[in-house]
Each structure stands twice: as C-alpha cells, then as structure tokens.
C-alpha cells in the first residue's frame, strides 16, 4: 500500500506538465529535526540531482542563522521551495511534519513531486531535455 500511495503522488497533476518543459530547480525535502543522518542524506541527494542535470536546493545549506524556532526555519525553507520547479522527497519524509507540509503545498500548487524510492522518474523531466 505504501508504494501505491507514492505512485499516486508521482502521477498527480503531471498531465499539466509537458515533457518539453525544462525543470531546473528541485527542492530536497525530508526529515531533519531529530535525524542524525540528515546531513549525509541531503548531501547525497544534492549530488545525485546534480548528476542528473538539476540545480538542487538543499534546505540544510540555507541561511538559518537568524532562526530560533522551527516555524522560522519553515518560513525560510518554504520561500526557497517556491523558487523550485519541483520537490524531491527523501526516504523517511513521512516522519517529518515539515516535509509533509512541503509535499502538500506542492500538491496544492500542482508542482511535480519526485521520490527517492523512484529515481528513474526524474529522467522523464530531466533539465537537459530540449
């Protein structure tokens, strides 16, 4: 059932997007708070997306120096998400309140949602396509 839910998200609203559209910026979303592996996981995703020709937005590298609360972090992250063409959900995103907010925002705005579990799907929207 878990896989079927992801497949549903993969294809929701994608009929509004043509394959010819160049997708460049992909926001990386996943569990950060309380995760000891978040830095490595986000860095790995960033490198993977770069290798596919995308310009990833890694929220762990955003300037949160003036942020003290979770809500402040989310405001900064959501601003960056709005500059993206789509979102890349990392494994374990289901455990993150922030990642769920980001995913549902993308669904509402008809932005493509990609999952780490299905890396092949990124090739359909590769930014190197003409």
KOLGU-4560 file (N, C-alpha, C; in nm, 3 decimals, padded with zeros to 5 digits):
<recs>
<n_xx: 00.082 n_yy: -00.120 n_zz: 00.000 ca_xx: 00.000 ca_yy: 00.000 ca_zz: 00.000 c_xx: 00.086 c_yy: 00.126 c_zz: 00.000 mol: A seq: 1 type: UNK>
<n_xx: 00.197 n_yy: 00.121 n_zz: 00.073 ca_xx: 00.287 ca_yy: 00.235 ca_zz: 00.080 c_xx: 00.336 c_yy: 00.273 c_zz: -00.060 mol: A seq: 2 type: UNK>
<n_xx: 00.373 n_yy: 00.175 n_zz: -00.142 ca_xx: 00.421 ca_yy: 00.202 ca_zz: -00.277 c_xx: 00.311 c_yy: 00.259 c_zz: -00.365 mol: A seq: 3 type: UNK>
<n_xx: 00.190 n_yy: 00.210 n_zz: -00.349 ca_xx: 00.079 ca_yy: 00.261 ca_zz: -00.429 c_xx: 00.053 c_yy: 00.408 c_zz: -00.399 mol: A seq: 4 type: UNK>
<n_xx: 00.067 n_yy: 00.448 n_zz: -00.274 ca_xx: 00.048 ca_yy: 00.588 ca_zz: -00.237 c_xx: 00.152 c_yy: 00.675 c_zz: -00.308 mol: A seq: 5 type: UNK>
<n_xx: 00.279 n_yy: 00.629 n_zz: -00.310 ca_xx: 00.383 ca_yy: 00.706 ca_zz: -00.378 c_xx: 00.356 c_yy: 00.716 c_zz: -00.527 mol: A seq: 6 type: UNK>
<n_xx: 00.312 n_yy: 00.607 n_zz: -00.588 ca_xx: 00.283 ca_yy: 00.609 ca_zz: -00.731 c_xx: 00.170 c_yy: 00.708 c_zz: -00.759 mol: A seq: 7 type: UNK>
<n_xx: 00.072 n_yy: 00.712 n_zz: -00.670 ca_xx: -00.038 ca_yy: 00.809 ca_zz: -00.686 c_xx: 00.018 c_yy: 00.951 c_zz: -00.688 mol: A seq: 8 type: UNK>
<n_xx: 00.108 n_yy: 00.983 n_zz: -00.595 ca_xx: 00.167 ca_yy: 01.117 ca_zz: -00.591 c_xx: 00.252 c_yy: 01.145 c_zz: -00.715 mol: A seq: 9 type: UNK>
<n_xx: 00.318 n_yy: 01.043 n_zz: -00.768 ca_xx: 00.402 ca_yy: 01.063 ca_zz: -00.885 c_xx: 00.323 c_yy: 01.114 c_zz: -01.004 mol: A seq: 10 type: UNK>
<n_xx: 00.202 n_yy: 01.067 n_zz: -01.017 ca_xx: 00.126 ca_yy: 01.100 ca_zz: -01.136 c_xx: 00.018 c_yy: 01.206 c_zz: -01.114 mol: A seq: 11 type: UNK>
<n_xx: -00.001 n_yy: 01.250 n_zz: -00.991 ca_xx: -00.099 ca_yy: 01.355 ca_zz: -00.965 c_xx: -00.054 c_yy: 01.484 c_zz: -01.031 mol: A seq: 12 type: UNK>
<n_xx: -00.141 n_yy: 01.540 n_zz: -01.109 ca_xx: -00.120 ca_yy: 01.669 ca_zz: -01.173 c_xx: -00.014 c_yy: 01.672 c_zz: -01.282 mol: A seq: 13 type: UNK>
<n_xx: 00.052 n_yy: 01.560 n_zz: -01.310 ca_xx: 00.159 ca_yy: 01.564 ca_zz: -01.409 c_xx: 00.105 c_yy: 01.583 c_zz: -01.550 mol: A seq: 14 type: UNK>
<n_xx: -00.024 n_yy: 01.563 n_zz: -01.569 ca_xx: -00.080 ca_yy: 01.587 ca_zz: -01.701 c_xx: -00.074 c_yy: 01.735 c_zz: -01.738 mol: A seq: 15 type: UNK>
<n_xx: -00.056 n_yy: 01.821 n_zz: -01.641 ca_xx: -00.046 ca_yy: 01.965 ca_zz: -01.667 c_xx: 00.096 c_yy: 02.006 c_zz: -01.709 mol: A seq: 16 type: UNK>
<n_xx: 00.188 n_yy: 01.913 n_zz: -01.705 ca_xx: 00.328 ca_yy: 01.944 ca_zz: -01.731 c_xx: 00.371 c_yy: 01.870 c_zz: -01.857 mol: A seq: 17 type: UNK>
<n_xx: 00.432 n_yy: 01.939 n_zz: -01.950 ca_xx: 00.479 ca_yy: 01.871 ca_zz: -02.069 c_xx: 00.623 c_yy: 01.825 c_zz: -02.048 mol: A seq: 18 type: UNK>
<n_xx: 00.659 n_yy: 01.719 n_zz: -02.114 ca_xx: 00.795 ca_yy: 01.667 ca_zz: -02.102 c_xx: 00.896 c_yy: 01.768 c_zz: -02.154 mol: A seq: 19 type: UNK>
<n_xx: 00.854 n_yy: 01.854 n_zz: -02.245 ca_xx: 00.946 ca_yy: 01.952 ca_zz: -02.302 c_xx: 00.981 c_yy: 02.063 c_zz: -02.203 mol: A seq: 20 type: UNK>
<n_xx: 00.904 n_yy: 02.079 n_zz: -02.099 ca_xx: 00.934 ca_yy: 02.184 ca_zz: -02.001 c_xx: 01.066 c_yy: 02.153 c_zz: -01.934 mol: A seq: 21 type: UNK>
<n_xx: 01.153 n_yy: 02.250 n_zz: -01.929 ca_xx: 01.281 ca_yy: 02.229 ca_zz: -01.865 c_xx: 01.267 c_yy: 02.251 c_zz: -01.715 mol: A seq: 22 type: UNK>
<n_xx: 01.291 n_yy: 02.148 n_zz: -01.642 ca_xx: 01.290 ca_yy: 02.159 ca_zz: -01.496 c_xx: 01.433 c_yy: 02.175 c_zz: -01.451 mol: A seq: 23 type: UNK>
<n_xx: 01.460 n_yy: 02.278 n_zz: -01.379 ca_xx: 01.596 ca_yy: 02.302 ca_zz: -01.336 c_xx: 01.612 c_yy: 02.288 c_zz: -01.185 mol: A seq: 24 type: UNK>
<n_xx: 01.531 n_yy: 02.358 n_zz: -01.111 ca_xx: 01.550 ca_yy: 02.365 ca_zz: -00.966 c_xx: 01.459 c_yy: 02.264 c_zz: -00.896 mol: A seq: 25 type: UNK>
<n_xx: 01.520 n_yy: 02.179 n_zz: -00.818 ca_xx: 01.447 ca_yy: 02.079 ca_zz: -00.742 c_xx: 01.480 c_yy: 02.098 c_zz: -00.593 mol: A seq: 26 type: UNK>
<n_xx: 01.377 n_yy: 02.117 n_zz: -00.513 ca_xx: 01.392 ca_yy: 02.135 ca_zz: -00.368 c_xx: 01.397 c_yy: 01.997 c_zz: -00.303 mol: A seq: 27 type: UNK>
<n_xx: 01.492 n_yy: 01.976 n_zz: -00.216 ca_xx: 01.507 ca_yy: 01.849 ca_zz: -00.145 c_xx: 01.431 c_yy: 01.857 c_zz: -00.013 mol: A seq: 28 type: UNK>
<n_xx: 01.347 n_yy: 01.758 n_zz: 00.013 ca_xx: 01.265 ca_yy: 01.759 ca_zz: 00.135 c_xx: 01.279 c_yy: 01.626 c_zz: 00.208 mol: A seq: 29 type: UNK>
<n_xx: 01.290 n_yy: 01.636 n_zz: 00.339 ca_xx: 01.300 ca_yy: 01.515 ca_zz: 00.420 c_xx: 01.308 c_yy: 01.550 c_zz: 00.567 mol: A seq: 30 type: UNK>
<n_xx: 01.323 n_yy: 01.447 n_zz: 00.648 ca_xx: 01.331 ca_yy: 01.465 ca_zz: 00.793 c_xx: 01.466 c_yy: 01.525 c_zz: 00.831 mol: A seq: 31 type: UNK>
<n_xx: 01.463 n_yy: 01.633 n_zz: 00.904 ca_xx: 01.586 ca_yy: 01.697 ca_zz: 00.953 c_xx: 01.589 c_yy: 01.693 c_zz: 01.105 mol: A seq: 32 type: UNK>
<n_xx: 01.483 n_yy: 01.745 n_zz: 01.166 ca_xx: 01.476 ca_yy: 01.752 ca_zz: 01.312 c_xx: 01.484 c_yy: 01.613 c_zz: 01.372 mol: A seq: 33 type: UNK>
<n_xx: 01.580 n_yy: 01.594 n_zz: 01.461 ca_xx: 01.595 ca_yy: 01.466 ca_zz: 01.530 c_xx: 01.664 c_yy: 01.357 c_zz: 01.450 mol: A seq: 34 type: UNK>
<n_xx: 01.707 n_yy: 01.387 n_zz: 01.329 ca_xx: 01.775 ca_yy: 01.287 ca_zz: 01.246 c_xx: 01.926 c_yy: 01.305 c_zz: 01.255 mol: A seq: 35 type: UNK>
<n_xx: 01.995 n_yy: 01.196 n_zz: 01.286 ca_xx: 02.142 ca_yy: 01.202 ca_zz: 01.293 c_xx: 02.206 c_yy: 01.185 c_zz: 01.156 mol: A seq: 36 type: UNK>
<n_xx: 02.127 n_yy: 01.140 n_zz: 01.057 ca_xx: 02.180 ca_yy: 01.115 ca_zz: 00.923 c_xx: 02.134 c_yy: 01.218 c_zz: 00.821 mol: A seq: 37 type: UNK>
<n_xx: 02.065 n_yy: 01.321 n_zz: 00.866 ca_xx: 02.007 ca_yy: 01.418 ca_zz: 00.774 c_xx: 02.112 c_yy: 01.484 c_zz: 00.686 mol: A seq: 38 type: UNK>
<n_xx: 02.222 n_yy: 01.528 n_zz: 00.742 ca_xx: 02.325 ca_yy: 01.598 ca_zz: 00.665 c_xx: 02.376 c_yy: 01.510 c_zz: 00.552 mol: A seq: 39 type: UNK>
<n_xx: 02.409 n_yy: 01.388 n_zz: 00.581 ca_xx: 02.460 ca_yy: 01.295 ca_zz: 00.479 c_xx: 02.353 c_yy: 01.263 c_zz: 00.375 mol: A seq: 40 type: UNK>
<n_xx: 02.230 n_yy: 01.245 n_zz: 00.421 ca_xx: 02.120 ca_yy: 01.211 ca_zz: 00.330 c_xx: 02.092 c_yy: 01.326 c_zz: 00.233 mol: A seq: 41 type: UNK>
<n_xx: 02.088 n_yy: 01.447 n_zz: 00.283 ca_xx: 02.061 ca_yy: 01.563 ca_zz: 00.198 c_xx: 02.178 c_yy: 01.590 c_zz: 00.103 mol: A seq: 42 type: UNK>
<n_xx: 02.300 n_yy: 01.573 n_zz: 00.151 ca_xx: 02.418 ca_yy: 01.592 ca_zz: 00.067 c_xx: 02.421 c_yy: 01.490 c_zz: -00.046 mol: A seq: 43 type: UNK>
<n_xx: 02.389 n_yy: 01.366 n_zz: -00.015 ca_xx: 02.385 ca_yy: 01.260 ca_zz: -00.116 c_xx: 02.278 c_yy: 01.290 c_zz: -00.222 mol: A seq: 44 type: UNK>
<n_xx: 02.161 n_yy: 01.335 n_zz: -00.178 ca_xx: 02.054 ca_yy: 01.370 ca_zz: -00.271 c_xx: 02.095 c_yy: 01.487 c_zz: -00.360 mol: A seq: 45 type: UNK>
<n_xx: 02.162 n_yy: 01.584 n_zz: -00.301 ca_xx: 02.208 ca_yy: 01.701 ca_zz: -00.377 c_xx: 02.305 c_yy: 01.657 c_zz: -00.489 mol: A seq: 46 type: UNK>
<n_xx: 02.398 n_yy: 01.572 n_zz: -00.456 ca_xx: 02.495 ca_yy: 01.523 ca_zz: -00.555 c_xx: 02.424 c_yy: 01.441 c_zz: -00.663 mol: A seq: 47 type: UNK>
<n_xx: 02.328 n_yy: 01.358 n_zz: -00.624 ca_xx: 02.253 ca_yy: 01.278 ca_zz: -00.721 c_xx: 02.177 c_yy: 01.367 c_zz: -00.818 mol: A seq: 48 type: UNK>
<n_xx: 02.108 n_yy: 01.467 n_zz: -00.766 ca_xx: 02.031 ca_yy: 01.558 ca_zz: -00.852 c_xx: 02.122 c_yy: 01.636 c_zz: -00.946 mol: A seq: 49 type: UNK>
<n_xx: 02.237 n_yy: 01.678 n_zz: -00.897 ca_xx: 02.333 ca_yy: 01.747 ca_zz: -00.984 c_xx: 02.378 c_yy: 01.655 c_zz: -01.097 mol: A seq: 50 type: UNK>
<n_xx: 02.400 n_yy: 01.528 n_zz: -01.065 ca_xx: 02.444 ca_yy: 01.433 ca_zz: -01.169 c_xx: 02.338 c_yy: 01.411 c_zz: -01.275 mol: A seq: 51 type: UNK>
<n_xx: 02.212 n_yy: 01.439 n_zz: -01.241 ca_xx: 02.101 ca_yy: 01.426 ca_zz: -01.336 c_xx: 02.075 c_yy: 01.556 c_zz: -01.412 mol: A seq: 52 type: UNK>
<n_xx: 02.154 n_yy: 01.660 n_zz: -01.384 ca_xx: 02.140 ca_yy: 01.785 ca_zz: -01.458 c_xx: 02.050 c_yy: 01.888 c_zz: -01.392 mol: A seq: 53 type: UNK>
<n_xx: 02.015 n_yy: 01.867 n_zz: -01.267 ca_xx: 01.928 ca_yy: 01.961 ca_zz: -01.196 c_xx: 02.010 c_yy: 02.055 c_zz: -01.109 mol: A seq: 54 type: UNK>
<n_xx: 01.949 n_yy: 02.163 n_zz: -01.069 ca_xx: 02.006 ca_yy: 02.258 ca_zz: -00.974 c_xx: 01.931 c_yy: 02.239 c_zz: -00.842 mol: A seq: 55 type: UNK>
<n_xx: 01.984 n_yy: 02.154 n_zz: -00.753 ca_xx: 01.911 ca_yy: 02.124 ca_zz: -00.630 c_xx: 01.916 c_yy: 02.237 c_zz: -00.528 mol: A seq: 56 type: UNK>
<n_xx: 01.807 n_yy: 02.248 n_zz: -00.454 ca_xx: 01.801 ca_yy: 02.341 ca_zz: -00.340 c_xx: 01.805 c_yy: 02.254 c_zz: -00.215 mol: A seq: 57 type: UNK>
<n_xx: 01.914 n_yy: 02.263 n_zz: -00.142 ca_xx: 01.934 ca_yy: 02.185 ca_zz: -00.020 c_xx: 01.900 c_yy: 02.273 c_zz: 00.100 mol: A seq: 58 type: UNK>
<n_xx: 01.789 n_yy: 02.248 n_zz: 00.168 ca_xx: 01.750 ca_yy: 02.336 ca_zz: 00.279 c_xx: 01.850 c_yy: 02.335 c_zz: 00.395 mol: A seq: 59 type: UNK>
<n_xx: 01.933 n_yy: 02.233 n_zz: 00.401 ca_xx: 02.033 ca_yy: 02.230 ca_zz: 00.508 c_xx: 02.144 c_yy: 02.330 c_zz: 00.484 mol: A seq: 60 type: UNK>
<n_xx: 02.150 n_yy: 02.384 n_zz: 00.363 ca_xx: 02.253 ca_yy: 02.482 ca_zz: 00.329 c_xx: 02.197 c_yy: 02.624 c_zz: 00.322 mol: A seq: 61 type: UNK>
<n_xx: 02.071 n_yy: 02.641 n_zz: 00.354 ca_xx: 02.012 ca_yy: 02.774 ca_zz: 00.356 c_xx: 02.056 c_yy: 02.848 c_zz: 00.482 mol: A seq: 62 type: UNK>
<n_xx: 02.051 n_yy: 02.980 n_zz: 00.476 ca_xx: 02.092 ca_yy: 03.062 ca_zz: 00.591 c_xx: 01.979 c_yy: 03.067 c_zz: 00.694 mol: A seq: 63 type: UNK>
<n_xx: 01.997 n_yy: 02.991 n_zz: 00.799 ca_xx: 01.902 ca_yy: 02.989 ca_zz: 00.911 c_xx: 01.963 c_yy: 03.055 c_zz: 01.035 mol: A seq: 64 type: UNK>
<n_xx: 02.066 n_yy: 03.136 n_zz: 01.015 ca_xx: 02.139 ca_yy: 03.192 ca_zz: 01.128 c_xx: 02.054 c_yy: 03.281 c_zz: 01.219 mol: A seq: 65 type: UNK>
<n_xx: 01.950 n_yy: 03.341 n_zz: 01.164 ca_xx: 01.865 ca_yy: 03.427 ca_zz: 01.245 c_xx: 01.740 c_yy: 03.354 c_zz: 01.293 mol: A seq: 66 type: UNK>
<n_xx: 01.737 n_yy: 03.225 n_zz: 01.270 ca_xx: 01.620 ca_yy: 03.145 ca_zz: 01.305 c_xx: 01.639 c_yy: 03.079 c_zz: 01.441 mol: A seq: 67 type: UNK>
<n_xx: 01.538 n_yy: 03.089 n_zz: 01.523 ca_xx: 01.545 ca_yy: 03.027 ca_zz: 01.654 c_xx: 01.441 c_yy: 02.918 c_zz: 01.671 mol: A seq: 68 type: UNK>
<n_xx: 01.331 n_yy: 02.929 n_zz: 01.598 ca_xx: 01.222 ca_yy: 02.834 ca_zz: 01.614 c_xx: 01.200 c_yy: 02.755 c_zz: 01.486 mol: A seq: 69 type: UNK>
<n_xx: 01.136 n_yy: 02.640 n_zz: 01.501 ca_xx: 01.103 ca_yy: 02.554 ca_zz: 01.386 c_xx: 01.023 c_yy: 02.633 c_zz: 01.283 mol: A seq: 70 type: UNK>
<n_xx: 00.929 n_yy: 02.715 n_zz: 01.329 ca_xx: 00.846 ca_yy: 02.793 ca_zz: 01.238 c_xx: 00.928 c_yy: 02.888 c_zz: 01.153 mol: A seq: 71 type: UNK>
<n_xx: 01.033 n_yy: 02.945 n_zz: 01.213 ca_xx: 01.122 ca_yy: 03.034 ca_zz: 01.138 c_xx: 01.196 c_yy: 02.958 c_zz: 01.028 mol: A seq: 72 type: UNK>
<n_xx: 01.244 n_yy: 02.839 n_zz: 01.063 ca_xx: 01.311 ca_yy: 02.754 ca_zz: 00.964 c_xx: 01.216 c_yy: 02.724 c_zz: 00.848 mol: A seq: 73 type: UNK>
<n_xx: 01.093 n_yy: 02.688 n_zz: 00.880 ca_xx: 00.996 ca_yy: 02.653 ca_zz: 00.777 c_xx: 00.966 c_yy: 02.770 c_zz: 00.685 mol: A seq: 74 type: UNK>
<n_xx: 00.958 n_yy: 02.890 n_zz: 00.738 ca_xx: 00.931 ca_yy: 03.007 ca_zz: 00.654 c_xx: 01.043 c_yy: 03.027 c_zz: 00.551 mol: A seq: 75 type: UNK>
<n_xx: 01.166 n_yy: 03.012 n_zz: 00.596 ca_xx: 01.281 ca_yy: 03.024 ca_zz: 00.507 c_xx: 01.279 c_yy: 02.913 c_zz: 00.402 mol: A seq: 76 type: UNK>
<n_xx: 01.253 n_yy: 02.791 n_zz: 00.448 ca_xx: 01.252 ca_yy: 02.676 ca_zz: 00.357 c_xx: 01.140 c_yy: 02.687 c_zz: 00.253 mol: A seq: 77 type: UNK>
<n_xx: 01.023 n_yy: 02.728 n_zz: 00.296 ca_xx: 00.909 ca_yy: 02.739 ca_zz: 00.203 c_xx: 00.935 c_yy: 02.848 c_zz: 00.098 mol: A seq: 78 type: UNK>
<n_xx: 01.000 n_yy: 02.956 n_zz: 00.137 ca_xx: 01.037 ca_yy: 03.059 ca_zz: 00.039 c_xx: 01.126 c_yy: 02.998 c_zz: -00.070 mol: A seq: 79 type: UNK>
<n_xx: 01.221 n_yy: 02.915 n_zz: -00.030 ca_xx: 01.309 ca_yy: 02.851 ca_zz: -00.127 c_xx: 01.234 c_yy: 02.747 c_zz: -00.211 mol: A seq: 80 type: UNK>
<n_xx: 01.142 n_yy: 02.677 n_zz: -00.149 ca_xx: 01.061 ca_yy: 02.579 ca_zz: -00.222 c_xx: 00.983 c_yy: 02.648 c_zz: -00.334 mol: A seq: 81 type: UNK>
<n_xx: 00.935 n_yy: 02.768 n_zz: -00.308 ca_xx: 00.857 ca_yy: 02.840 ca_zz: -00.409 c_xx: 00.941 c_yy: 02.884 c_zz: -00.529 mol: A seq: 82 type: UNK>
<n_xx: 01.072 n_yy: 02.881 n_zz: -00.515 ca_xx: 01.162 ca_yy: 02.913 ca_zz: -00.626 c_xx: 01.197 c_yy: 02.788 c_zz: -00.707 mol: A seq: 83 type: UNK>
<n_xx: 01.146 n_yy: 02.673 n_zz: -00.666 ca_xx: 01.178 ca_yy: 02.546 ca_zz: -00.732 c_xx: 01.074 c_yy: 02.509 c_zz: -00.836 mol: A seq: 84 type: UNK>
<n_xx: 01.114 n_yy: 02.418 n_zz: -00.925 ca_xx: 01.023 ca_yy: 02.365 ca_zz: -01.026 c_xx: 00.955 c_yy: 02.237 c_zz: -00.978 mol: A seq: 85 type: UNK>
<n_xx: 01.007 n_yy: 02.177 n_zz: -00.874 ca_xx: 00.953 ca_yy: 02.053 ca_zz: -00.820 c_xx: 01.019 c_yy: 02.021 c_zz: -00.687 mol: A seq: 86 type: UNK>
<n_xx: 00.979 n_yy: 01.909 n_zz: -00.628 ca_xx: 01.030 ca_yy: 01.869 ca_zz: -00.497 c_xx: 01.074 c_yy: 01.723 c_zz: -00.503 mol: A seq: 87 type: UNK>
<n_xx: 01.181 n_yy: 01.692 n_zz: -00.433 ca_xx: 01.238 ca_yy: 01.558 ca_zz: -00.425 c_xx: 01.228 c_yy: 01.510 c_zz: -00.281 mol: A seq: 88 type: UNK>
<n_xx: 01.141 n_yy: 01.412 n_zz: -00.257 ca_xx: 01.114 ca_yy: 01.364 ca_zz: -00.122 c_xx: 01.211 c_yy: 01.251 c_zz: -00.086 mol: A seq: 89 type: UNK>
<n_xx: 01.284 n_yy: 01.269 n_zz: 00.022 ca_xx: 01.378 ca_yy: 01.168 ca_zz: 00.068 c_xx: 01.308 c_yy: 01.056 c_zz: 00.144 mol: A seq: 90 type: UNK>
<n_xx: 01.373 n_yy: 00.942 n_zz: 00.151 ca_xx: 01.320 ca_yy: 00.832 ca_zz: 00.233 c_xx: 01.304 c_yy: 00.881 c_zz: 00.376 mol: A seq: 91 type: UNK>
<n_xx: 01.195 n_yy: 00.845 n_zz: 00.438 ca_xx: 01.169 ca_yy: 00.887 ca_zz: 00.575 c_xx: 01.096 c_yy: 01.019 c_zz: 00.587 mol: A seq: 92 type: UNK>
<n_xx: 01.062 n_yy: 01.080 n_zz: 00.474 ca_xx: 00.993 ca_yy: 01.211 ca_zz: 00.479 c_xx: 00.859 c_yy: 01.200 c_zz: 00.552 mol: A seq: 93 type: UNK>
<n_xx: 00.803 n_yy: 01.079 n_zz: 00.556 ca_xx: 00.673 ca_yy: 01.059 ca_zz: 00.621 c_xx: 00.678 c_yy: 01.093 c_zz: 00.770 mol: A seq: 94 type: UNK>
<n_xx: 00.796 n_yy: 01.085 n_zz: 00.829 ca_xx: 00.812 ca_yy: 01.112 ca_zz: 00.972 c_xx: 00.833 c_yy: 01.259 c_zz: 01.004 mol: A seq: 95 type: UNK>
<n_xx: 00.834 n_yy: 01.343 n_zz: 00.902 ca_xx: 00.865 ca_yy: 01.484 ca_zz: 00.922 c_xx: 00.743 c_yy: 01.572 c_zz: 00.898 mol: A seq: 96 type: UNK>
<n_xx: 00.705 n_yy: 01.647 n_zz: 00.998 ca_xx: 00.593 ca_yy: 01.740 ca_zz: 00.983 c_xx: 00.624 c_yy: 01.844 c_zz: 00.875 mol: A seq: 97 type: UNK>
<n_xx: 00.746 n_yy: 01.896 n_zz: 00.876 ca_xx: 00.785 ca_yy: 01.996 ca_zz: 00.777 c_xx: 00.781 c_yy: 01.942 c_zz: 00.635 mol: A seq: 98 type: UNK>
<n_xx: 00.831 n_yy: 01.821 n_zz: 00.615 ca_xx: 00.830 ca_yy: 01.760 ca_zz: 00.482 c_xx: 00.687 c_yy: 01.734 c_zz: 00.435 mol: A seq: 99 type: UNK>
<n_xx: 00.599 n_yy: 01.699 n_zz: 00.526 ca_xx: 00.459 ca_yy: 01.678 ca_zz: 00.488 c_xx: 00.394 c_yy: 01.809 c_zz: 00.446 mol: A seq: 100 type: UNK>
<n_xx: 00.425 n_yy: 01.916 n_zz: 00.515 ca_xx: 00.373 ca_yy: 02.048 ca_zz: 00.478 c_xx: 00.424 c_yy: 02.084 c_zz: 00.338 mol: A seq: 101 type: UNK>
<n_xx: 00.553 n_yy: 02.064 n_zz: 00.314 ca_xx: 00.612 ca_yy: 02.096 ca_zz: 00.184 c_xx: 00.548 c_yy: 02.012 c_zz: 00.072 mol: A seq: 102 type: UNK>
<n_xx: 00.528 n_yy: 01.883 n_zz: 00.098 ca_xx: 00.467 ca_yy: 01.795 ca_zz: -00.003 c_xx: 00.324 c_yy: 01.838 c_zz: -00.034 mol: A seq: 103 type: UNK>
<n_xx: 00.246 n_yy: 01.867 n_zz: 00.068 ca_xx: 00.106 ca_yy: 01.906 ca_zz: 00.046 c_xx: 00.096 c_yy: 02.042 c_zz: -00.022 mol: A seq: 104 type: UNK>
<n_xx: 00.189 n_yy: 02.130 n_zz: 00.008 ca_xx: 00.193 ca_yy: 02.259 ca_zz: -00.062 c_xx: 00.218 c_yy: 02.237 c_zz: -00.212 mol: A seq: 105 type: UNK>
<n_xx: 00.310 n_yy: 02.148 n_zz: -00.244 ca_xx: 00.339 ca_yy: 02.118 ca_zz: -00.385 c_xx: 00.219 c_yy: 02.053 c_zz: -00.453 mol: A seq: 106 type: UNK>
<n_xx: 00.151 n_yy: 01.965 n_zz: -00.384 ca_xx: 00.029 ca_yy: 01.906 ca_zz: -00.440 c_xx: -00.074 c_yy: 02.014 c_zz: -00.471 mol: A seq: 107 type: UNK>
<n_xx: -00.094 n_yy: 02.104 n_zz: -00.377 ca_xx: -00.192 ca_yy: 02.210 ca_zz: -00.395 c_xx: -00.156 c_yy: 02.303 c_zz: -00.510 mol: A seq: 108 type: UNK>
<n_xx: -00.027 n_yy: 02.324 n_zz: -00.532 ca_xx: 00.020 ca_yy: 02.414 ca_zz: -00.637 c_xx: 00.052 c_yy: 02.341 c_zz: -00.767 mol: A seq: 109 type: UNK>
<n_xx: 00.019 n_yy: 02.213 n_zz: -00.772 ca_xx: 00.041 ca_yy: 02.130 ca_zz: -00.891 c_xx: 00.187 c_yy: 02.127 c_zz: -00.934 mol: A seq: 110 type: UNK>
<n_xx: 00.276 n_yy: 02.122 n_zz: -00.837 ca_xx: 00.419 ca_yy: 02.109 ca_zz: -00.864 c_xx: 00.455 c_yy: 01.961 c_zz: -00.865 mol: A seq: 111 type: UNK>
<n_xx: 00.544 n_yy: 01.918 n_zz: -00.954 ca_xx: 00.584 ca_yy: 01.778 ca_zz: -00.957 c_xx: 00.650 c_yy: 01.734 c_zz: -00.827 mol: A seq: 112 type: UNK>
<n_xx: 00.619 n_yy: 01.613 n_zz: -00.786 ca_xx: 00.675 ca_yy: 01.554 ca_zz: -00.666 c_xx: 00.747 c_yy: 01.427 c_zz: -00.705 mol: A seq: 113 type: UNK>
<n_xx: 00.875 n_yy: 01.420 n_zz: -00.672 ca_xx: 00.956 ca_yy: 01.303 ca_zz: -00.701 c_xx: 00.997 c_yy: 01.238 c_zz: -00.570 mol: A seq: 114 type: UNK>
<n_xx: 01.021 n_yy: 01.107 n_zz: -00.574 ca_xx: 01.056 ca_yy: 01.033 ca_zz: -00.454 c_xx: 01.190 c_yy: 00.963 c_zz: -00.472 mol: A seq: 115 type: UNK>
<n_xx: 01.270 n_yy: 00.965 n_zz: -00.368 ca_xx: 01.400 ca_yy: 00.898 ca_zz: -00.370 c_xx: 01.384 c_yy: 00.750 c_zz: -00.407 mol: A seq: 116 type: UNK>
<n_xx: 01.272 n_yy: 00.690 n_zz: -00.370 ca_xx: 01.249 ca_yy: 00.549 ca_zz: -00.400 c_xx: 01.232 c_yy: 00.523 c_zz: -00.549 mol: A seq: 117 type: UNK>
<n_xx: 01.203 n_yy: 00.626 n_zz: -00.628 ca_xx: 01.179 ca_yy: 00.612 ca_zz: -00.771 c_xx: 01.268 c_yy: 00.706 c_zz: -00.850 mol: A seq: 118 type: UNK>
<n_xx: 01.400 n_yy: 00.688 n_zz: -00.845 ca_xx: 01.491 ca_yy: 00.783 ca_zz: -00.912 c_xx: 01.477 c_yy: 00.784 c_zz: -01.064 mol: A seq: 119 type: UNK>
<n_xx: 01.432 n_yy: 00.675 n_zz: -01.122 ca_xx: 01.416 ca_yy: 00.667 ca_zz: -01.267 c_xx: 01.317 c_yy: 00.771 c_zz: -01.319 mol: A seq: 120 type: UNK>
<n_xx: 01.223 n_yy: 00.812 n_zz: -01.236 ca_xx: 01.119 ca_yy: 00.904 ca_zz: -01.282 c_xx: 01.173 c_yy: 01.043 c_zz: -01.312 mol: A seq: 121 type: UNK>
<n_xx: 01.285 n_yy: 01.078 n_zz: -01.250 ca_xx: 01.345 ca_yy: 01.208 ca_zz: -01.276 c_xx: 01.389 c_yy: 01.222 c_zz: -01.422 mol: A seq: 122 type: UNK>
<n_xx: 01.427 n_yy: 01.111 n_zz: -01.484 ca_xx: 01.473 ca_yy: 01.116 ca_zz: -01.622 c_xx: 01.366 c_yy: 01.169 c_zz: -01.716 mol: A seq: 123 type: UNK>
<n_xx: 01.240 n_yy: 01.148 n_zz: -01.682 ca_xx: 01.130 ca_yy: 01.196 ca_zz: -01.764 c_xx: 01.129 c_yy: 01.349 c_zz: -01.770 mol: A seq: 124 type: UNK>
<n_xx: 01.177 n_yy: 01.412 n_zz: -01.665 ca_xx: 01.173 ca_yy: 01.558 ca_zz: -01.655 c_xx: 01.313 c_yy: 01.617 c_zz: -01.646 mol: A seq: 125 type: UNK>
<n_xx: 01.409 n_yy: 01.546 n_zz: -01.701 ca_xx: 01.547 ca_yy: 01.590 ca_zz: -01.692 c_xx: 01.564 c_yy: 01.729 c_zz: -01.752 mol: A seq: 126 type: UNK>
<n_xx: 01.636 n_yy: 01.812 n_zz: -01.681 ca_xx: 01.653 ca_yy: 01.951 ca_zz: -01.725 c_xx: 01.740 c_yy: 01.962 c_zz: -01.850 mol: A seq: 127 type: UNK>
<n_xx: 01.807 n_yy: 01.855 n_zz: -01.891 ca_xx: 01.890 ca_yy: 01.859 ca_zz: -02.011 c_xx: 01.809 c_yy: 01.838 c_zz: -02.138 mol: A seq: 128 type: UNK>
<n_xx: 01.681 n_yy: 01.801 n_zz: -02.124 ca_xx: 01.597 ca_yy: 01.778 ca_zz: -02.242 c_xx: 01.569 c_yy: 01.909 c_zz: -02.312 mol: A seq: 129 type: UNK>
<n_xx: 01.548 n_yy: 01.901 n_zz: -02.440 ca_xx: 01.512 ca_yy: 02.020 ca_zz: -02.519 c_xx: 01.364 c_yy: 02.028 c_zz: -02.537 mol: A seq: 130 type: UNK>
</recs>
